[in-house]
C-alpha cells in the first residue's frame, strides 16, 4: 500500500486532525474482508508517510461497493474515475482534513 501511495504522495506527512476515506470496489455481492480487517493494515502502512500517526484520524468512512452496482459519479475525482473505468477490483483511499464539526445522525 505504501508503494502505491508513493506514486502520488510527494508531500511531508500531514499534521492535525484527519478524515480517512476508503472505498473498496469488489467483485461479487460479498466483500472479500470485513471493513476493520481491511482498514487497519492500510492505515498502518500510511503511518509516518502520509500522516505522522493514525491517531490523527478522527473521522473515518469505509464503503464496500460491488463494482457492478449502479453508481453516481458526479464530482468524482479523476483518479477514482480512471480506476473505475478499468472495470477491475480496486481500493480508493483519500486522506484529508477532518471536518470542523461532526453531524450526529438523526
N, C-alpha and C positions, 0 to 999 in steps of 0.2 A: 504494500500500500504506500509506503514512504517513497518508493521509486516512482510510482505513478504520480504522486503529489509533486515530486521534484521536477516533473516535466513542465508544470505550470506555476509552481510556487518558488519565487526568487527573492522574497522579502524576508526581513527579520521576523522572528516569532511575534505573534500578536500578543498584546497585553490587554488587561481589562476583562470585563465580563463578556462572554461569548455565547452565540447561538450555534448549535450544531445541527445540520440537516442531512439526513441520509435517505436517499430514495433507492430502493432495491427493485429493479425491473427484472423479474424472473420468469422462466418458462413454467407453464402449467398453473394449476389453481393453488397449489400449496407452496409457500416459500421454503427454500432449502434449509434455513435456520430460523430459530425464533429471534426476535429483534435484539434481546440483550446479548445473546451469544454472537451476533453479527457486529454490533456496535463496539463492544469492548476492545477487541483487537485493533480495530481501525482507529479508535481514539488513542490507544496506547502508541500506535505507530506514528501518530502525528505529534506526540509529546516532544518538546524541545526542538521542534521543527516548524510547524505551522503556529503553534502556541507553546508557551512555556510549560504549562501543566494543564492536564484535562480537568482540574478542579476549577478552572476559569469558566467552564461550560456551565451556564446557569439555566439554559433553555435548550431543549433537545426535541427533535422530531425525527421519527423513523416511520417511513411509509413503505410497505411492501406491496408491489403492484404487478399483477400478471402482465407481461409485456404486450399481450394481445387485447387487453381491456381497452375500451374507448377512453381517450384522454383529451382534455382541452389543453391546447398548447399556447394560448395567448400569453405573451410576455415571457415566454420561457427563454433561458439563456441559449446562446448559440452552441455552447459546448454540450449542453443537455440535448438539444435537438439533433446535433451531429451524431451523438452516440445512439439516440433513439432511432434515427433513420437507418442504421445498420441492421436493426431487427434482432440483434443478439442480446442475451442477458447482460446487464451491466449495473454497476453501482454509481450513483451520483452523490458526491459529498460536497457540502458547502459549509464554510465556517465564516461567520460574520459577527458584527457587534450584536450583543443581546439587546432586545427591545427595552425601551425606557421603563415600560410597565408591562405587567402580565395581565391579560384579560382573563378573569376567572370564568369557568364555564357556567352557563345558565342552568 
